[in-house]
Amino acid sequence: MRNIFLMTAAAATAVVSFGIGTSAYAQGGSYQGSCRNIQTSNGVLSAECADTQGNYRQSAINSSQCRGDIGNSNGMLACNGAAATGGNIVSSAD
């Protein structure tokens, strides 16, 4: 039991040390499977997300306003409670 507690504490420390505030992976959401270059700054989540044609579009959303999952809607970050900005293509489909 003590070993499980210590491993859990070590994992939590690693997450705090390596991700909170700089990586959006702490935010969670289905967008992670189709977006790249994911970052957060001052509550704003930004990423390049694939659209239905395979192009990557720049998108940003105020993740602190989101309720529930943050997803990718045709290259734009999307959630209940906030509107995304962006849409410019950053790289085209091959």
Rosetta blueprint (number, residue, H / E / L):
1 M L
2 R H
3 N H
4 I H
5 F H
6 L H
7 M H
8 T H
9 A H
10 A H
11 A H
12 A H
13 T H
14 A H
15 V H
16 V H
17 S H
18 F H
19 G L
20 I L
21 G L
22 T L
23 S L
24 A H
25 Y H
26 A H
27 Q L
28 G L
29 G L
30 S H
31 Y H
32 Q H
33 G H
34 S L
35 C E
36 R E
37 N E
38 I E
39 Q E
40 T E
41 S E
42 N L
43 G L
44 V E
45 L E
46 S E
47 A E
48 E E
49 C E
50 A E
51 D L
52 T L
53 Q L
54 G L
55 N L
56 Y E
57 R E
58 Q E
59 S E
60 A E
61 I E
62 N E
63 S H
64 S H
65 Q H
66 C L
67 R E
68 G E
69 D E
70 I E
71 G E
72 N E
73 S E
74 N L
75 G L
76 M E
77 L E
78 A E
79 C E
80 N E
81 G L
82 A E
83 A L
84 A L
85 T E
86 G E
87 G E
88 N E
89 I E
90 V E
91 S E
92 S L
93 A L
94 D L
